[in-house]
Amino acid sequence: MKFREKGFNRDAPKRMGSSLIKKLRLKEILTLGIVLFATQLFGQTKAESAVLKASGDMFRWEIKQKFDSLANLLDDQLVVVGSNGLKRSKSVYIDDLKNGKPIHNSIDVQEASATIHGTTAIVVGKGVFNVTSNGNQSTLHLSYLEVFVNKKKSWKLVALYATRLPE
């Protein structure tokens, strides 16, 4: 017994199914594309991650007094303007740290972000710095700006500026 209605084609569901599959695949591809775009737009690049790591390493080395590692990260032309407003060079900055002016007891970075511009990177952050200076321990809430330059495939700190935040 053949059953056939007017306007009904037995192969129509198969064609509709393949069309539906094509639409679903297109949606999946578009969704994947949007996710990848958003990841690139809002996620960190490898360079940004590397610069933030270098920034964090600098703070760790200051606390652990690893002056050789710190000196390797700092560019020879480094300019540091501390929260006290004093401008220092690389050699003066490292000498001050070696002589305990100040001693970094702990550094709690509360936020930091990096922006890459070619071979230059800018890090902007905020943190709580527990320091001992002239025998007096204090807690400083600081905002800081760091400028790194990529030289021979490694990031070097060329400028550091810090300012106190209201507590």
NUKE-380469 format. One record per residue (C-alpha): residue in one letter; x, y, z. Coordinates in steps of 0.05 Angstrom, whole numbers, padded with zeros to 5 digits, always signed. Example, Ala and Ser with C-alpha at 12.3 -4.5 7.8 and 13.67 -1.06 7.14 Angstrom:
# residues 2
A+00246-00090+00156
S+00273-00021+00143
END
This chain:
# residues 167
M+00000+00000+00000
K+00028+00065-00021
F+00012+00125+00021
R+00021+00191-00011
E-00009+00257+00006
K-00013+00315-00040
G+00049+00359-00032
F+00086+00310+00013
N+00154+00286-00008
R+00185+00228+00029
D+00255+00259+00022
A+00234+00326+00051
P+00251+00309+00124
K+00321+00289+00103
R+00332+00354+00066
M+00303+00394+00124
G+00349+00356+00172
S+00411+00371+00132
S+00390+00444+00127
L+00380+00445+00202
I+00449+00414+00213
K+00481+00466+00168
K+00447+00521+00208
L+00470+00491+00273
R+00541+00485+00247
L+00539+00557+00224
K+00514+00578+00293
E+00570+00538+00326
I+00622+00569+00281
L+00596+00639+00295
T+00593+00626+00370
L+00664+00600+00369
G+00686+00661+00330
I+00653+00708+00379
V+00684+00672+00438
L+00753+00675+00406
F+00744+00749+00390
A+00722+00764+00461
T+00781+00725+00489
Q+00829+00766+00448
L+00793+00831+00465
F+00786+00820+00540
G+00838+00766+00556
Q+00911+00777+00567
T+00961+00767+00511
K+01025+00729+00523
A+01063+00795+00524
E+01017+00826+00575
S+01023+00764+00619
A+01099+00766+00613
V+01102+00839+00633
L+01056+00828+00693
K+01100+00770+00713
A+01162+00814+00708
S+01127+00867+00751
G+01109+00815+00803
D+01180+00786+00801
M+01208+00855+00816
F+01165+00861+00879
R+01183+00790+00902
W+01257+00804+00891
E+01253+00869+00931
I+01222+00831+00989
K+01270+00772+00985
Q+01329+00820+00973
K+01350+00785+00909
F+01389+00845+00884
D+01424+00809+00826
S+01358+00786+00797
L+01329+00855+00808
A+01389+00889+00774
N+01380+00844+00714
L+01307+00865+00706
L+01322+00940+00712
D+01347+00977+00652
D+01411+01017+00660
Q+01373+01081+00643
L+01319+01067+00697
V+01286+01128+00729
V+01248+01116+00794
V+01204+01170+00825
G+01182+01143+00892
S+01121+01161+00933
N+01165+01211+00971
G+01177+01248+00905
L+01252+01232+00901
K+01281+01214+00833
R+01332+01158+00833
S+01374+01121+00781
K+01382+01045+00777
S+01447+01045+00817
V+01419+01091+00872
Y+01354+01052+00875
I+01390+00985+00884
D+01440+01015+00934
D+01383+01044+00975
L+01349+00975+00977
K+01415+00941+00996
N+01424+00991+01053
G+01353+00982+01078
K+01325+01048+01053
P+01270+01023+01052
I+01261+00949+01070
H+01201+00919+01035
N+01169+00872+01086
S+01109+00854+01042
I+01074+00878+00980
D+01002+00861+00966
V+00984+00879+00894
Q+00910+00891+00893
E+00902+00905+00819
A+00949+00910+00759
S+00939+00914+00685
A+00987+00917+00627
T+00980+00951+00559
I+01028+00936+00503
H+01048+00988+00451
G+01097+00955+00404
T+01160+00941+00444
T+01137+00984+00503
A+01091+00961+00559
I+01056+01002+00612
V+01034+00971+00677
V+00986+01008+00722
G+00970+00980+00790
K+00951+00991+00863
G+00977+00956+00924
V+00991+00957+00998
F+01065+00962+01013
N+01089+00945+01083
V+01157+00978+01091
T+01208+00994+01144
S+01244+01060+01134
N+01293+01089+01185
G+01270+01037+01235
N+01197+01056+01228
Q+01148+01006+01199
S+01091+01034+01159
T+01037+01012+01111
L+01031+01051+01046
H+00972+01048+00999
L+01004+01063+00932
S+00985+01071+00859
Y+01042+01057+00812
L+01060+01062+00739
E+01115+01021+00708
V+01143+01027+00638
F+01178+00966+00608
V+01215+00960+00542
N+01227+00895+00506
K+01301+00888+00493
K+01330+00824+00463
K+01267+00785+00479
S+01264+00805+00553
W+01226+00860+00588
K+01267+00914+00623
L+01239+00965+00671
V+01257+01035+00647
A+01211+01078+00691
L+01174+01070+00756
Y+01129+01122+00788
A+01091+01112+00854
T+01043+01157+00891
R+01006+01150+00957
L+00931+01137+00956
P+00883+01162+01009
E+00872+01107+01061
END
